[in-house]
Amino acid sequence: MDDLSYLHPAGETVSGSDRDDVEAQLREAGWEGDGELGVLWLPPFVGVGVEDTYGTKIFHVKQSNNGTSWLASPYALDFERLRRQNEPVPKPGTPVNILFSEVEHLGEAVDAVLGPLRQNLDGLQALPDVDCARDIEQQLLIRAQEMLVAALNDFLDDCSLKVLIHVVDRGNPYKFTVPKINAKLDASSYVPEELDDKDAWFTLKGLTSDVWRSYRFLPFKEKQQFLFKSLGFVGDEERLRLIRKHVAIRNSLQHHGGGVGGPMLQMLGVKTLTIRTAEGELSLKGGDKIVLTFEEVELLAEALIDLASELSDHVDVRVPERDWLVKGTESDELA
């Protein structure tokens, strides 16, 4: 949560003992103790708490060192996006689907981008030179957007490797419909000299490695099609359009001078490029320079998290096999 102007300081409306209880529970949940505790009122029609005409007060504190928002509520906040972002981390020994680590790593990568970005943008407010601050802001947003698209590519690569391992190494037990791919095979490297030439294990590992290496050089569209078709997955089209837009933006910023080009708009099937702003939307036409906003970058981050969650839900049903979580930490290990 970035606009805190609608919050009341908890010290103005809540007794000291109640604040202490809330802060203690937030610390137990992981809050590091910095930031100002505020109160947010939810009207009764939101559907939180008892059905009366009073509404519900919830507590909020924004952790200063990474921009994470913590909420404390007397009632469950049963909102889909909030629920997806706060799913409990499985304990060691818990069975998880084959893409669990890939989904977790993407979430960690997104958090590692957004937290520092919020801090850096907040720090720009102190700069007296407005034009200089605006230029730095754009560079920060461009870098963050590039890192998010890179995290998406890593996610697709890692998920596709899992698919290839199941197809090549394990004989495709779940009947993945893997599309054709042009791969350069180097059979001479498959078997170490000290082993028998008939060692099938090394041959399969070599095949998997060569196919995956070729896959990693595919354009984004082909990578996405490979993974989605293999798993029989059809993602939310609006979300995928947003992600494709950002891949095109990244390509323009890196390779085409950062402008909105006609071929770019044609590929996306739109007449203008839409960028979300704090006030609404900004429409960029052909020839305009691409301008990013925090709201647009945050929108991409949310889309990546939602895509990964949606794919994970699909794999839960599509692939009955389970890995076993050895460590419930940021560097998850599977057995």
C-alpha positions in Angstrom: 0.0 0.0 0.0 1.6 3.2 -1.1 -1.1 6.0 -0.6 -1.3 6.2 3.2 -3.2 9.5 3.2 -6.4 7.7 4.0 -5.1 6.1 7.2 -5.5 7.6 10.6 -2.5 7.2 13.1 -3.4 4.5 15.5 -2.4 6.7 18.4 -5.4 9.0 17.8 -8.1 6.4 17.9 -6.8 3.3 19.7 -5.8 2.9 23.3 -2.2 2.1 24.2 -2.8 -1.4 25.4 -4.7 -2.3 22.2 -1.9 -0.9 20.1 0.6 -3.0 22.0 -1.4 -6.1 21.4 -1.7 -5.5 17.7 2.0 -4.7 17.4 2.9 -7.8 19.3 0.9 -9.9 16.9 2.4 -8.2 13.9 5.9 -8.9 15.2 5.0 -12.5 15.7 3.9 -12.7 12.1 7.2 -11.2 10.9 7.0 -7.4 11.1 10.4 -6.0 12.0 9.0 -3.2 14.2 9.6 -0.1 12.0 6.9 2.1 10.4 3.9 3.9 11.9 0.8 1.9 12.8 -2.3 3.3 11.2 -6.1 2.5 11.1 -8.1 1.8 8.0 -11.9 1.7 8.0 -13.7 -0.7 5.7 -17.4 0.1 5.1 -20.0 -2.7 5.7 -20.7 -3.3 2.0 -17.2 -4.6 1.6 -18.3 -7.8 3.3 -15.7 -8.0 6.1 -16.9 -8.9 9.6 -20.4 -8.9 10.9 -23.3 -7.7 8.8 -24.1 -4.4 10.4 -24.0 -0.7 9.6 -20.7 0.1 11.4 -18.1 -1.5 9.2 -14.7 -2.8 10.3 -11.4 -1.2 11.4 -8.2 -2.9 10.4 -4.6 -1.9 11.3 -1.8 -1.2 8.8 1.9 -0.6 9.1 4.4 -0.2 6.2 7.8 -1.6 7.0 10.3 1.1 6.2 13.2 -1.0 5.1 11.5 -2.9 2.2 8.0 -1.2 1.8 6.1 -4.4 2.8 2.6 -3.6 4.1 1.3 -5.6 7.1 -2.4 -5.8 7.9 -4.0 -6.9 11.2 -7.8 -7.5 11.2 -10.3 -8.9 13.7 -11.9 -10.7 10.7 -10.6 -12.6 7.7 -9.9 -10.4 4.7 -11.2 -12.9 2.1 -10.1 -11.1 -1.0 -8.7 -13.3 -3.8 -5.6 -11.3 -4.6 -4.8 -10.7 -1.0 -5.3 -14.4 -0.2 -3.0 -15.5 -3.1 -0.3 -13.2 -1.9 -0.5 -14.5 1.6 -0.7 -18.3 1.2 1.1 -20.0 4.1 4.5 -21.4 3.3 4.4 -25.2 3.5 6.4 -26.8 6.3 9.3 -29.1 5.7 8.0 -32.6 4.7 5.0 -31.1 3.0 4.2 -32.6 -0.5 4.2 -29.8 -3.1 3.6 -29.8 -6.9 6.5 -30.0 -9.3 6.6 -26.3 -10.0 6.5 -25.2 -6.4 10.1 -24.0 -6.2 9.8 -22.1 -9.5 6.7 -20.3 -8.3 8.4 -19.4 -5.0 11.5 -18.1 -6.7 9.5 -15.9 -9.0 7.7 -14.4 -6.0 11.0 -13.8 -4.3 12.5 -12.1 -7.4 9.4 -9.8 -7.7 9.7 -8.8 -4.0 13.5 -8.2 -4.5 12.6 -5.7 -7.2 9.6 -3.8 -5.7 11.0 -3.3 -2.2 14.1 -1.4 -3.2 12.2 0.4 -5.9 9.8 1.8 -3.4 12.6 2.9 -1.1 14.5 4.6 -3.9 11.5 6.4 -5.3 10.6 7.6 -1.8 14.2 8.9 -1.4 13.9 11.0 -4.6 11.3 13.2 -2.9 14.1 14.9 -1.0 15.9 16.0 -4.2 15.6 19.8 -4.8 16.1 19.5 -8.6 12.7 18.3 -9.9 14.0 17.6 -13.4 16.9 15.6 -12.1 14.6 13.6 -9.8 12.3 12.8 -12.7 15.2 11.5 -14.9 16.4 9.3 -12.1 12.9 8.1 -11.4 12.6 6.9 -15.1 15.9 5.1 -14.9 14.9 3.3 -11.7 11.5 2.3 -13.2 13.1 1.1 -16.5 15.7 -1.0 -14.6 12.9 -2.5 -12.3 10.8 -3.3 -15.4 13.7 -5.0 -17.1 14.4 -7.1 -14.0 10.8 -8.2 -13.8 10.8 -9.3 -17.4 14.1 -11.1 -16.8 12.5 -12.8 -13.8 9.6 -13.9 -16.0 12.1 -15.4 -18.6 13.9 -17.3 -15.8 10.5 -18.6 -14.6 9.6 -19.9 -18.1 13.0 -21.4 -18.5 13.0 -23.2 -15.2 9.4 -24.5 -15.6 10.2 -25.7 -19.1 13.2 -27.6 -17.8 11.0 -29.4 -15.3 8.7 -30.4 -18.3 11.7 -31.6 -20.3 13.0 -33.7 -17.4 9.7 -35.4 -17.1 9.5 -36.0 -20.9 13.1 -37.1 -21.7 14.4 -38.4 -18.4 11.3 -40.1 -17.1 9.5 -41.2 -20.3 6.7 -38.6 -20.2 4.5 -40.3 -17.6 1.9 -37.5 -17.6 1.6 -37.3 -21.4 2.8 -33.7 -21.9 2.1 -32.6 -25.4 5.5 -31.0 -26.0 5.7 -28.9 -29.3 8.5 -29.4 -31.7 11.7 -27.4 -31.2 14.8 -27.1 -33.2 17.7 -28.2 -31.0 21.4 -28.5 -31.6 22.5 -31.9 -30.2 26.1 -32.6 -29.2 26.1 -36.3 -28.6 29.9 -36.4 -28.1 29.5 -34.8 -24.7 26.8 -37.1 -23.4 29.0 -39.9 -22.0 32.2 -39.4 -20.0 35.1 -41.4 -21.4 35.5 -43.5 -18.3 32.0 -44.9 -18.5 30.5 -47.4 -20.9 29.1 -45.9 -24.1 25.8 -47.6 -23.4 25.2 -45.6 -20.2 21.6 -44.4 -20.9 21.5 -42.1 -17.9 24.1 -39.7 -19.2 22.6 -39.8 -22.7 19.2 -38.7 -21.4 20.8 -35.9 -19.3 22.7 -34.7 -22.3 19.6 -34.7 -24.5 17.6 -32.7 -21.9 20.5 -30.2 -21.5 20.8 -29.6 -25.2 17.1 -29.2 -25.8 16.8 -26.8 -22.9 19.8 -24.8 -24.0 18.1 -24.3 -27.4 14.8 -23.5 -25.7 16.4 -20.6 -23.8 17.2 -18.8 -27.0 13.7 -18.8 -28.2 11.6 -15.6 -28.4 9.3 -15.0 -25.5 6.2 -15.9 -27.5 7.6 -19.3 -28.4 8.8 -19.9 -24.9 5.3 -19.3 -23.5 3.7 -21.5 -26.2 6.1 -24.3 -25.5 5.4 -24.4 -21.7 1.6 -23.7 -21.9 1.0 -26.2 -24.7 3.1 -28.9 -22.9 1.0 -28.5 -19.7 -2.4 -27.9 -21.5 -2.6 -24.5 -19.7 -4.6 -21.6 -20.9 -3.9 -18.4 -18.9 -6.0 -15.4 -18.3 -5.9 -13.5 -21.7 -6.0 -10.0 -20.2 -3.1 -10.8 -17.9 -1.1 -12.3 -20.8 -1.7 -9.2 -22.9 -0.3 -7.1 -20.2 2.8 -9.3 -19.9 3.3 -9.3 -23.7 3.1 -5.5 -23.6 5.8 -5.3 -21.1 8.0 -7.7 -23.0 7.6 -5.5 -26.0 8.4 -2.4 -23.9 11.5 -4.0 -22.6 12.6 -4.9 -26.1 12.0 -1.3 -27.3 13.9 0.2 -24.3 16.9 -2.1 -24.8 17.1 -2.3 -28.6 15.0 0.4 -30.3 15.7 3.6 -28.5 12.7 3.4 -26.1 10.1 4.6 -28.6 6.6 3.3 -29.4 7.0 1.9 -32.9 4.3 0.9 -35.5 5.5 -2.7 -35.6 5.3 -2.9 -31.9 1.7 -1.7 -31.8 0.8 -4.0 -34.7 2.3 -7.0 -32.9 0.3 -6.1 -29.7 -2.9 -5.5 -31.8 -3.5 -2.0 -30.4 -3.5 1.5 -31.7 -1.9 3.1 -28.6 0.2 1.9 -25.7 -1.6 2.3 -22.4 0.4 3.1 -19.2 -1.3 3.2 -15.8 -0.7 6.3 -13.7 -1.7 7.5 -10.3 -4.5 9.6 -11.9 -5.7 7.0 -14.5 -4.1 6.0 -17.8 -1.6 7.5 -20.2 -2.0 6.7 -23.9 1.2 6.7 -26.1 0.9 6.7 -29.8 3.4 5.7 -32.5 6.5 7.8 -32.3 6.1 8.7 -28.6 8.8 8.0 -26.1 7.9 5.3 -23.6 7.3 6.6 -20.1 7.0 4.2 -17.2 5.2 4.8 -13.9 5.4 3.0 -10.6 1.7 2.1 -11.0 2.5 0.4 -14.3 5.5 -1.5 -13.0 3.5 -2.6 -10.0 0.8 -3.8 -12.3 3.3 -6.0 -14.1 4.6 -7.4 -10.8 1.1 -8.3 -9.8 0.4 -10.0 -13.2 3.6 -12.2 -12.8 2.5 -13.3 -9.3 -1.0 -14.0 -10.5 0.2 -15.9 -13.6 2.5 -18.1 -11.5 -0.3 -18.8 -9.0 -2.7 -19.7 -11.8 -0.2 -22.0 -13.4 0.6 -23.7 -10.1 -3.1 -24.3 -9.5 -3.4 -25.9 -12.9 -0.3 -28.1 -12.3 -1.8 -29.2 -9.0 -4.5 -30.9 -10.9 -2.7 -31.8 -14.2 0.3 -33.6 -12.5 -0.4 -35.9 -9.6 3.3 -36.3 -8.7 4.5 -34.5 -5.6 7.9 -33.4 -4.5 8.8 -33.2 -0.8 9.8 -29.9 0.7 13.0 -30.3 2.7 13.5 -26.7 3.9 10.7 -24.1 4.2 13.1 -21.2 3.5 13.7 -18.8 0.6 16.1 -21.3 -0.9 13.6 -24.2 -1.0 15.0 -27.7 -1.4 12.9 -30.5 -2.8 13.4 -34.2 -2.4 
